[in-house]
Amino acid sequence: MAAGSRLKELASIEGVRDNQLVGYGLVVGLAGTGDKRQTVFSAQSLTNLLERMGVSINPTAIQVKNVAAVLLTATLPPYAQPGTRIDITASAVGDAQNLQGGQLLMAPLKGADGQVYAVAQGPVVTGGFSAGKGGNTQTVNHPTVGRIPSGAIVERVAPSPAPNGKLRLQLQHADFTTASRIAEAINKRFTPGPVLSAKAENSALVAVDIPALYAERQVEFISEMENLVVDADRRARIIINERTGTIVLGKEVKISPVAILHGALSVEIQTSLGVSQPAPLSQGKTEVVPQTGVTAKEEKAKNLVLKQGATVEELVKAVLSIGSTPRDIIAILQILKAAGALESDIEVI
């Protein structure tokens, strides 16, 4: 199999995208772990719901602990048809302590345009729990956020472009070389004549004209195009997490000829407490006298020499062989970058 990645991992069709939905609802059936009186909007929502069912009641005259107000979020996939079920997440917005065992009542989910695209309802699965009373409680995971698998039904089709003879591919990571290779791969596969089907417009966009042979089979053309294998080109990069001492790097990172001297200086400060005891029948007082001693020890610097074309992998192996720690490697990489000897980007997270 040829080396590289499928086109669907490198780029997506412009306009074919997910859409985020949000809604507001009530979770009922909680075992006394719902919103308290301080959360006024949950009581108002409950009275509005009951009023639509023919029960009129003053929101200030009720106190319920089995109801919690939640915000609902979901992702609507492209081309999702009415009747398709999607997962939703329910998050408590009041002072509810636990959504375990709750049931979400029917709630609309809206898009950024204010239109209702799905309706949600179902039992909430928290994946955690909270038990106990008073000061003796035990909480596992996060019980105030839960999911409802397949809990929403799509009611409206999201706006998605239909293939009309022209496509534009958006690269996941903008790169001129990768965009050029994608256009070359498409033209090699689908262009028998001198007129090219694909053209790289910039580092992030590739325009594609659907060939006449696939004019009536545009979905098949997209399927074949997405499975083309392209060797993506990316900038050399080193990722460093200084909090954990983790380093992620690639073999293709090159280092210019350089000599590295790396040693260690340790300073130890010891404090011992002594007691000053005055002579009998004297006017002195017994006091604690600290005695501080400072010692410094510096190890000899260890020498490494890297020749032309050395890689970061060879550097790491060399510094590990002399007993260096990951934090030593991080310091060396940052100094090499500052000295201009490291041909890579360093990203600290």
WOVENUR-V573276 format. One record per pair of residues at least 4 apart in sequence whose C-alpha atoms are under 8 Angstrom apart, sorted by the first residue. I is the first residue (numbers start at 1). J is the second residue. D is the distance in Angstrom with one decimal. If there is no record, write none. Layout:
BEGIN
((I & J & D) (I & J & D))
END
This chain:
BEGIN
((2 & 229 & 7.2) (3 & 229 & 7.7) (3 & 230 & 8.0) (3 & 231 & 6.6) (4 & 229 & 5.8) (4 & 230 & 5.2) (4 & 231 & 4.1) (4 & 232 & 6.6) (5 & 9 & 6.6) (5 & 10 & 7.2) (5 & 229 & 5.3) (5 & 230 & 5.4) (5 & 231 & 6.1) (5 & 232 & 7.0) (6 & 10 & 6.9) (6 & 226 & 6.5) (6 & 227 & 5.3) (6 & 228 & 5.5) (6 & 229 & 4.4) (6 & 230 & 6.1) (7 & 11 & 6.1) (7 & 182 & 7.6) (7 & 225 & 7.1) (7 & 226 & 4.8) (7 & 227 & 5.9) (7 & 228 & 5.5) (7 & 229 & 6.1) (7 & 230 & 6.3) (8 & 12 & 6.3) (8 & 226 & 4.8) (8 & 227 & 6.7) (10 & 171 & 5.8) (10 & 172 & 5.7) (10 & 173 & 7.5) (10 & 232 & 7.7) (11 & 169 & 5.9) (11 & 170 & 5.2) (11 & 171 & 4.1) (11 & 172 & 5.4) (12 & 16 & 7.4) (12 & 169 & 5.5) (12 & 170 & 5.2) (12 & 171 & 6.6) (12 & 172 & 7.4) (13 & 167 & 6.8) (13 & 168 & 5.9) (13 & 169 & 4.7) (13 & 170 & 6.1) (14 & 167 & 7.3) (14 & 168 & 5.5) (14 & 169 & 5.8) (14 & 170 & 5.9) (15 & 160 & 6.2) (15 & 161 & 6.0) (16 & 78 & 5.9) (16 & 160 & 6.0) (16 & 161 & 6.8) (17 & 77 & 6.9) (17 & 78 & 5.6) (17 & 160 & 7.8) (18 & 75 & 6.4) (18 & 76 & 5.6) (18 & 77 & 4.6) (18 & 78 & 5.5) (19 & 75 & 5.7) (19 & 76 & 5.0) (19 & 77 & 6.5) (19 & 78 & 7.5) (19 & 111 & 7.3) (19 & 158 & 7.6) (20 & 73 & 7.4) (20 & 74 & 6.0) (20 & 75 & 4.7) (20 & 76 & 6.1) (20 & 111 & 6.3) (20 & 112 & 7.6) (21 & 73 & 5.6) (21 & 74 & 5.1) (21 & 75 & 6.0) (21 & 76 & 6.9) (21 & 109 & 5.7) (21 & 110 & 5.3) (21 & 111 & 4.8) (21 & 112 & 7.4) (21 & 117 & 7.8) (22 & 71 & 7.2) (22 & 72 & 5.4) (22 & 73 & 4.5) (22 & 74 & 6.5) (22 & 109 & 5.2) (22 & 110 & 5.5) (22 & 111 & 6.7) (23 & 71 & 5.8) (23 & 72 & 4.8) (23 & 73 & 6.5) (23 & 107 & 6.9) (23 & 108 & 6.0) (23 & 109 & 4.5) (23 & 110 & 6.1) (24 & 69 & 7.5) (24 & 70 & 6.0) (24 & 71 & 4.7) (24 & 72 & 5.8) (24 & 107 & 6.6) (24 & 108 & 7.4) (24 & 109 & 7.7) (25 & 69 & 6.0) (25 & 70 & 5.5) (25 & 71 & 6.4) (25 & 72 & 7.1) (25 & 104 & 7.0) (25 & 105 & 6.7) (25 & 106 & 7.3) (25 & 107 & 5.3) (26 & 42 & 7.5) (26 & 45 & 7.7) (26 & 46 & 7.7) (26 & 67 & 6.7) (26 & 68 & 5.7) (26 & 69 & 4.8) (26 & 70 & 6.0) (26 & 104 & 5.8) (26 & 105 & 5.8) (26 & 107 & 8.0) (27 & 67 & 5.6) (27 & 68 & 5.2) (27 & 69 & 6.4) (27 & 70 & 7.0) (27 & 99 & 7.6) (27 & 102 & 5.6) (27 & 103 & 5.2) (27 & 104 & 4.3) (27 & 105 & 6.3) (28 & 66 & 5.8) (28 & 67 & 4.5) (28 & 68 & 6.6) (28 & 102 & 5.4) (28 & 103 & 5.3) (28 & 104 & 6.4) (28 & 105 & 7.4) (29 & 66 & 5.5) (29 & 67 & 6.7) (29 & 101 & 6.9) (29 & 102 & 5.0) (29 & 103 & 6.2) (30 & 34 & 6.1) (30 & 65 & 7.4) (30 & 66 & 4.3) (30 & 67 & 6.3) (30 & 68 & 8.0) (30 & 98 & 7.8) (30 & 99 & 6.6) (30 & 100 & 7.0) (30 & 101 & 6.2) (30 & 102 & 5.2) (31 & 65 & 7.7) (31 & 66 & 5.8) (31 & 101 & 8.0) (32 & 65 & 4.8) (32 & 66 & 5.0) (33 & 65 & 6.1) (33 & 66 & 6.3) (33 & 96 & 5.8) (33 & 97 & 5.2) (33 & 98 & 5.4) (33 & 99 & 7.3) (34 & 64 & 7.9) (34 & 65 & 4.7) (34 & 66 & 4.8) (34 & 67 & 4.9) (34 & 68 & 4.8) (34 & 95 & 7.3) (34 & 96 & 4.3) (34 & 97 & 6.3) (34 & 98 & 6.8) (34 & 99 & 7.4) (35 & 39 & 6.1) (35 & 42 & 7.1) (35 & 64 & 7.7) (35 & 65 & 5.9) (35 & 66 & 7.5) (35 & 67 & 6.2) (35 & 68 & 5.1) (35 & 69 & 7.3) (35 & 94 & 5.9) (35 & 95 & 5.2) (35 & 96 & 4.4) (35 & 97 & 7.7) (36 & 63 & 7.6) (36 & 64 & 7.3) (36 & 65 & 6.2) (36 & 95 & 6.5) (36 & 96 & 7.1) (37 & 43 & 8.0) (37 & 63 & 6.4) (37 & 64 & 7.9) (38 & 95 & 8.0) (39 & 43 & 7.4) (39 & 94 & 5.7) (39 & 95 & 6.8) (40 & 44 & 6.4) (41 & 45 & 6.0) (41 & 69 & 7.7) (42 & 46 & 6.2) (42 & 67 & 7.3) (42 & 68 & 6.4) (42 & 69 & 5.2) (42 & 94 & 7.8) (43 & 47 & 6.2) (43 & 59 & 5.7) (43 & 60 & 7.8) (43 & 62 & 7.5) (43 & 63 & 7.7) (43 & 64 & 7.7) (44 & 48 & 6.2) (44 & 59 & 5.5) (45 & 49 & 6.2) (46 & 50 & 6.2) (46 & 59 & 8.0) (47 & 51 & 6.0) (47 & 56 & 7.2) (47 & 57 & 6.2) (47 & 58 & 7.1) (47 & 59 & 5.9) (48 & 52 & 6.4) (49 & 53 & 6.6) (50 & 54 & 6.4) (50 & 55 & 5.1) (50 & 56 & 6.7) (50 & 57 & 7.9) (51 & 55 & 4.7) (51 & 56 & 4.9) (51 & 57 & 7.4) (57 & 61 & 7.6) (58 & 62 & 7.2) (68 & 92 & 6.8) (68 & 94 & 7.0) (68 & 96 & 6.0) (68 & 99 & 7.7) (69 & 92 & 6.0) (69 & 93 & 6.1) (69 & 94 & 6.3) (70 & 90 & 5.8) (70 & 91 & 5.1) (70 & 92 & 4.4) (70 & 93 & 5.4) (70 & 94 & 7.7) (71 & 90 & 5.7) (71 & 91 & 5.3) (71 & 92 & 6.5) (71 & 93 & 6.6) (72 & 88 & 6.6) (72 & 89 & 5.6) (72 & 90 & 4.7) (72 & 91 & 6.6) (72 & 109 & 7.4) (73 & 88 & 5.7) (73 & 89 & 5.3) (73 & 90 & 6.8) (73 & 109 & 7.8) (74 & 86 & 7.5) (74 & 87 & 6.4) (74 & 88 & 4.7) (74 & 89 & 6.5) (74 & 109 & 8.0) (75 & 86 & 7.6) (75 & 87 & 7.8) (75 & 88 & 7.7) (76 & 80 & 7.0) (76 & 86 & 7.3) (76 & 158 & 7.6) (78 & 158 & 6.8) (78 & 160 & 6.4) (79 & 157 & 6.7) (79 & 158 & 6.6) (79 & 159 & 7.9) (79 & 160 & 6.4) (80 & 84 & 6.4) (80 & 154 & 7.3) (80 & 157 & 6.1) (80 & 158 & 7.0) (81 & 154 & 6.7) (81 & 155 & 7.7) (81 & 156 & 7.2) (81 & 157 & 5.6) (82 & 153 & 7.3) (82 & 154 & 4.8) (82 & 155 & 4.7) (82 & 156 & 5.7) (82 & 157 & 6.4) (83 & 153 & 5.6) (83 & 154 & 5.3) (83 & 155 & 6.5) (84 & 153 & 5.7) (84 & 154 & 5.3) (85 & 150 & 5.0) (85 & 151 & 6.8) (85 & 152 & 5.5) (85 & 153 & 4.6) (85 & 154 & 6.2) (86 & 149 & 7.2) (86 & 150 & 4.7) (86 & 151 & 6.3) (86 & 152 & 5.3) (86 & 153 & 6.5) (86 & 154 & 7.5) (87 & 147 & 7.2) (87 & 148 & 5.9) (87 & 149 & 4.6) (87 & 150 & 4.5) (87 & 151 & 5.5) (87 & 152 & 6.4) (88 & 120 & 7.7) (88 & 147 & 5.8) (88 & 148 & 5.4) (88 & 149 & 6.6) (88 & 150 & 7.3) (88 & 151 & 6.2) (88 & 152 & 6.7) (89 & 145 & 7.3) (89 & 146 & 5.8) (89 & 147 & 4.4) (89 & 148 & 6.3) (90 & 124 & 7.5) (90 & 145 & 5.8) (90 & 146 & 5.3) (90 & 147 & 6.0) (90 & 148 & 7.6) (91 & 144 & 6.2) (91 & 145 & 4.5) (91 & 146 & 6.6) (92 & 96 & 6.6) (92 & 99 & 7.7) (92 & 144 & 5.6) (92 & 145 & 6.4) (96 & 144 & 7.2) (97 & 130 & 8.0) (97 & 143 & 7.4) (97 & 144 & 6.3) (98 & 129 & 7.2) (98 & 130 & 6.8) (98 & 143 & 5.1) (98 & 144 & 5.1) (99 & 124 & 7.1) (99 & 126 & 6.7) (99 & 143 & 6.1) (99 & 144 & 5.5) (99 & 145 & 7.1) (99 & 146 & 7.1) (100 & 124 & 6.9) (100 & 125 & 6.7) (100 & 126 & 5.8) (100 & 128 & 7.7) (100 & 129 & 6.7) (100 & 143 & 6.7) (101 & 123 & 7.1) (101 & 124 & 6.5) (101 & 125 & 7.3) (102 & 123 & 6.0) (102 & 124 & 5.6) (103 & 121 & 7.6) (103 & 122 & 5.7) (103 & 123 & 4.3) (103 & 124 & 5.9) (104 & 120 & 7.7) (104 & 121 & 5.2) (104 & 122 & 5.2) (104 & 123 & 6.0) (104 & 124 & 6.8) (105 & 120 & 7.7) (105 & 121 & 5.3) (105 & 122 & 7.0) (106 & 119 & 6.6) (106 & 120 & 5.5) (106 & 121 & 4.7) (106 & 122 & 8.0) (107 & 119 & 5.7) (107 & 120 & 5.3) (107 & 121 & 6.6) (108 & 116 & 6.2) (108 & 117 & 7.7) (108 & 118 & 6.1) (108 & 119 & 4.5) (108 & 120 & 6.3) (109 & 116 & 5.6) (109 & 117 & 6.1) (109 & 118 & 5.1) (109 & 119 & 5.7) (109 & 120 & 7.1) (110 & 114 & 5.6) (110 & 115 & 5.3) (110 & 116 & 4.3) (110 & 117 & 5.7) (110 & 118 & 7.1) (111 & 115 & 5.8) (111 & 116 & 6.6) (111 & 117 & 6.7) (116 & 155 & 7.6) (116 & 156 & 7.3) (117 & 154 & 5.9) (117 & 155 & 5.3) (117 & 156 & 4.7) (117 & 157 & 7.1) (117 & 158 & 7.3) (118 & 152 & 6.1) (118 & 153 & 5.4) (118 & 154 & 4.2) (118 & 155 & 5.0) (118 & 156 & 6.9) (119 & 152 & 5.3) (119 & 153 & 5.5) (119 & 154 & 6.7) (119 & 155 & 7.1) (120 & 151 & 5.5) (120 & 152 & 4.0) (120 & 153 & 6.5) (121 & 151 & 5.6) (121 & 152 & 6.3) (122 & 148 & 6.5) (122 & 151 & 5.6) (123 & 148 & 6.3) (124 & 146 & 5.7) (124 & 147 & 5.7) (124 & 148 & 5.2) (125 & 146 & 5.2) (125 & 147 & 5.3) (125 & 148 & 6.1) (126 & 142 & 7.4) (126 & 143 & 5.5) (126 & 144 & 7.3) (126 & 145 & 6.1) (126 & 146 & 4.0) (126 & 147 & 6.4) (127 & 141 & 7.1) (127 & 142 & 7.5) (127 & 143 & 7.1) (127 & 146 & 7.0) (128 & 139 & 7.5) (128 & 140 & 5.1) (128 & 141 & 4.8) (128 & 142 & 5.7) (128 & 143 & 5.0) (129 & 139 & 5.8) (129 & 140 & 5.4) (129 & 141 & 7.0) (129 & 142 & 7.4) (129 & 143 & 5.3) (130 & 137 & 7.0) (130 & 138 & 5.6) (130 & 139 & 4.2) (130 & 140 & 6.4) (130 & 143 & 6.8) (131 & 137 & 5.5) (131 & 138 & 5.3) (131 & 139 & 6.5) (132 & 136 & 5.6) (132 & 137 & 4.2) (132 & 138 & 6.3) (133 & 137 & 5.7) (139 & 143 & 7.8) (163 & 167 & 7.0) (163 & 218 & 6.8) (165 & 209 & 6.0) (165 & 210 & 5.1) (165 & 211 & 8.0) (165 & 215 & 7.0) (165 & 218 & 7.8) (166 & 207 & 7.4) (166 & 208 & 5.8) (166 & 209 & 4.7) (166 & 210 & 5.9) (167 & 207 & 5.9) (167 & 208 & 5.0) (167 & 209 & 6.4) (167 & 210 & 7.4) (168 & 205 & 6.5) (168 & 206 & 5.6) (168 & 207 & 4.5) (168 & 208 & 6.0) (169 & 204 & 8.0) (169 & 205 & 5.5) (169 & 206 & 5.0) (169 & 207 & 6.4) (169 & 208 & 7.6) (170 & 204 & 5.7) (170 & 205 & 5.0) (170 & 206 & 6.8) (171 & 175 & 7.9) (171 & 179 & 7.5) (171 & 203 & 7.9) (171 & 204 & 5.0) (171 & 205 & 6.4) (172 & 204 & 7.7) (173 & 204 & 7.2) (174 & 178 & 7.9) (174 & 179 & 7.8) (174 & 203 & 5.1) (174 & 204 & 4.5) (175 & 179 & 6.2) (175 & 203 & 4.7) (175 & 204 & 6.5) (175 & 233 & 7.3) (175 & 234 & 7.1) (176 & 180 & 6.1) (176 & 202 & 6.7) (176 & 203 & 4.2) (176 & 204 & 7.5) (177 & 181 & 6.2) (177 & 203 & 7.7) (177 & 232 & 7.8) (177 & 233 & 6.2) (178 & 182 & 6.2) (178 & 203 & 7.8) (178 & 231 & 7.5) (178 & 232 & 5.1) (178 & 233 & 5.4) (178 & 234 & 7.9) (179 & 183 & 6.4) (179 & 200 & 5.8) (179 & 202 & 7.4) (179 & 203 & 5.8) (179 & 204 & 6.8) (179 & 205 & 7.1) (179 & 206 & 6.5) (180 & 184 & 6.2) (180 & 199 & 7.8) (180 & 200 & 5.8) (181 & 185 & 6.1) (181 & 230 & 6.8) (181 & 231 & 7.5) (181 & 232 & 7.7) (182 & 186 & 6.3) (182 & 206 & 7.7) (182 & 230 & 6.4) (183 & 187 & 6.2) (183 & 198 & 5.0) (183 & 199 & 5.5) (183 & 200 & 6.0) (183 & 206 & 6.7) (184 & 188 & 6.0) (184 & 198 & 7.5) (185 & 189 & 6.3) (185 & 228 & 7.2) (185 & 229 & 7.9) (185 & 230 & 7.0) (186 & 190 & 6.0) (186 & 191 & 7.6) (186 & 197 & 7.3) (186 & 198 & 6.3) (186 & 225 & 6.9) (186 & 228 & 7.7) (187 & 191 & 4.9) (187 & 196 & 6.0) (187 & 197 & 5.7) (187 & 198 & 6.0) (188 & 192 & 7.9) (190 & 197 & 7.2) (190 & 211 & 7.1) (191 & 195 & 7.1) (191 & 196 & 6.0) (191 & 197 & 6.0) (191 & 211 & 7.5) (197 & 208 & 5.6) (197 & 209 & 5.0) (197 & 210 & 6.8) (197 & 211 & 6.8) (198 & 206 & 6.7) (198 & 207 & 5.6) (198 & 208 & 4.3) (198 & 209 & 6.3) (199 & 206 & 5.7) (199 & 207 & 5.3) (199 & 208 & 6.6) (200 & 205 & 6.1) (200 & 206 & 4.3) (200 & 207 & 6.2) (201 & 205 & 5.5) (201 & 206 & 5.6) (201 & 207 & 6.6) (202 & 206 & 7.2) (210 & 214 & 6.6) (210 & 215 & 6.7) (210 & 218 & 7.2) (210 & 221 & 7.5) (211 & 215 & 6.5) (214 & 218 & 5.5) (214 & 220 & 7.6) (214 & 221 & 6.2) (217 & 221 & 6.4) (218 & 222 & 6.3) (219 & 223 & 6.2) (220 & 224 & 6.2) (221 & 225 & 6.0) (222 & 226 & 6.0) (223 & 227 & 6.6) (224 & 228 & 6.8) (235 & 344 & 7.5) (235 & 345 & 7.8) (236 & 250 & 7.1) (236 & 252 & 6.8) (236 & 253 & 5.7) (236 & 343 & 7.6) (236 & 344 & 5.0) (236 & 345 & 6.4) (237 & 249 & 6.6) (237 & 250 & 7.3) (237 & 253 & 7.5) (237 & 344 & 5.3) (237 & 345 & 4.7) (237 & 346 & 5.9) (237 & 347 & 7.3) (238 & 247 & 7.3) (238 & 248 & 5.9) (238 & 249 & 4.7) (238 & 250 & 7.3) (238 & 344 & 6.9) (238 & 345 & 6.1) (238 & 346 & 4.8) (238 & 347 & 6.2) (239 & 247 & 5.9) (239 & 248 & 5.1) (239 & 249 & 6.5) (239 & 346 & 6.0) (239 & 347 & 4.9) (239 & 348 & 6.0) (239 & 349 & 7.3) (240 & 245 & 7.4) (240 & 246 & 6.0) (240 & 247 & 4.8) (240 & 248 & 6.6) (240 & 330 & 7.2) (240 & 346 & 7.3) (240 & 347 & 6.1) (240 & 348 & 4.8) (240 & 349 & 6.2) (241 & 245 & 5.7) (241 & 246 & 5.1) (241 & 247 & 6.5) (241 & 348 & 5.8) (241 & 349 & 5.2) (242 & 246 & 6.8) (242 & 327 & 7.4) (242 & 330 & 7.7) (242 & 348 & 7.2) (242 & 349 & 7.4) (245 & 326 & 5.7) (245 & 327 & 5.7) (245 & 330 & 7.7) (246 & 326 & 7.1) (247 & 326 & 7.6) (247 & 330 & 7.6) (249 & 253 & 7.8) (249 & 312 & 7.6) (250 & 312 & 7.5) (250 & 313 & 7.6) (251 & 311 & 6.3) (251 & 312 & 6.5) (251 & 313 & 5.9) (252 & 311 & 6.7) (252 & 312 & 8.0) (253 & 311 & 5.6) (253 & 312 & 5.9) (253 & 342 & 7.8) (253 & 343 & 6.4) (253 & 344 & 6.1) (254 & 309 & 6.0) (254 & 310 & 5.8) (254 & 311 & 4.6) (254 & 312 & 6.4) (254 & 342 & 6.5) (254 & 343 & 5.6) (254 & 344 & 7.5) (255 & 306 & 7.9) (255 & 308 & 7.3) (255 & 309 & 6.3) (255 & 310 & 5.4) (255 & 311 & 5.8) (255 & 312 & 6.8) (255 & 341 & 5.6) (255 & 342 & 4.8) (255 & 343 & 6.1) (256 & 306 & 7.8) (256 & 307 & 7.3) (256 & 308 & 5.8) (256 & 309 & 6.6) (256 & 310 & 7.1) (256 & 341 & 4.9) (256 & 342 & 6.5) (256 & 343 & 7.7) (257 & 305 & 7.7) (257 & 306 & 5.5) (257 & 307 & 4.8) (257 & 308 & 4.9) (257 & 309 & 7.6) (257 & 310 & 7.7) (257 & 341 & 7.4) (258 & 305 & 6.1) (258 & 306 & 5.5) (258 & 307 & 7.0) (258 & 341 & 7.1) (259 & 303 & 7.2) (259 & 304 & 5.7) (259 & 305 & 4.5) (259 & 306 & 6.4) (260 & 302 & 7.9) (260 & 303 & 5.8) (260 & 304 & 5.1) (260 & 305 & 6.4) (261 & 301 & 5.6) (261 & 302 & 5.5) (261 & 303 & 4.8) (261 & 304 & 6.6) (262 & 301 & 5.0) (262 & 302 & 5.4) (262 & 303 & 6.8) (263 & 298 & 7.6) (263 & 299 & 5.9) (263 & 300 & 5.8) (263 & 301 & 3.9) (263 & 302 & 6.0) (264 & 298 & 5.8) (264 & 299 & 5.4) (264 & 300 & 7.5) (264 & 301 & 7.3) (265 & 296 & 7.4) (265 & 297 & 5.9) (265 & 298 & 4.2) (265 & 299 & 6.3) (266 & 296 & 5.9) (266 & 297 & 5.3) (266 & 298 & 6.1) (267 & 294 & 7.4) (267 & 295 & 6.0) (267 & 296 & 4.4) (267 & 297 & 6.4) (268 & 294 & 6.0) (268 & 295 & 5.3) (268 & 296 & 6.2) (269 & 292 & 7.1) (269 & 293 & 5.9) (269 & 294 & 4.6) (269 & 295 & 6.5) (270 & 292 & 5.8) (270 & 293 & 5.3) (270 & 294 & 6.4) (271 & 290 & 6.5) (271 & 291 & 5.6) (271 & 292 & 4.4) (271 & 293 & 6.3) (272 & 290 & 5.8) (272 & 291 & 5.1) (272 & 292 & 6.4) (273 & 288 & 6.4) (273 & 289 & 5.7) (273 & 290 & 4.4) (273 & 291 & 6.0) (274 & 288 & 5.6) (274 & 289 & 5.0) (274 & 290 & 6.0) (274 & 291 & 7.0) (275 & 286 & 7.1) (275 & 287 & 5.8) (275 & 288 & 4.6) (275 & 289 & 5.8) (276 & 286 & 5.7) (276 & 287 & 5.3) (276 & 288 & 6.1) (276 & 289 & 6.5) (277 & 285 & 7.2) (277 & 286 & 5.0) (277 & 287 & 7.1) (278 & 282 & 6.7) (278 & 283 & 7.9) (278 & 284 & 5.4) (278 & 285 & 6.3) (278 & 286 & 6.3) (279 & 284 & 7.6) (302 & 322 & 7.6) (304 & 318 & 7.5) (304 & 319 & 7.9) (306 & 310 & 6.2) (306 & 315 & 7.6) (310 & 314 & 6.4) (310 & 315 & 7.4) (311 & 315 & 6.5) (312 & 316 & 6.1) (313 & 317 & 6.3) (314 & 318 & 6.1) (315 & 319 & 6.2) (316 & 320 & 6.0) (316 & 329 & 7.0) (317 & 321 & 6.2) (318 & 322 & 6.9) (319 & 323 & 6.8) (319 & 324 & 5.6) (319 & 329 & 7.2) (320 & 324 & 5.1) (320 & 325 & 7.0) (324 & 328 & 5.8) (324 & 329 & 7.0) (325 & 329 & 6.5) (326 & 330 & 6.3) (327 & 331 & 6.3) (328 & 332 & 6.2) (329 & 333 & 6.1) (330 & 334 & 6.3) (331 & 335 & 6.3) (332 & 336 & 6.1) (333 & 337 & 6.2) (333 & 342 & 7.6) (334 & 338 & 6.3) (334 & 346 & 7.7) (335 & 339 & 6.1) (336 & 340 & 6.3) (336 & 341 & 5.3) (336 & 342 & 5.5) (337 & 341 & 6.0) (337 & 342 & 4.9) (337 & 343 & 7.6) (337 & 344 & 7.8) (337 & 346 & 7.8))
END
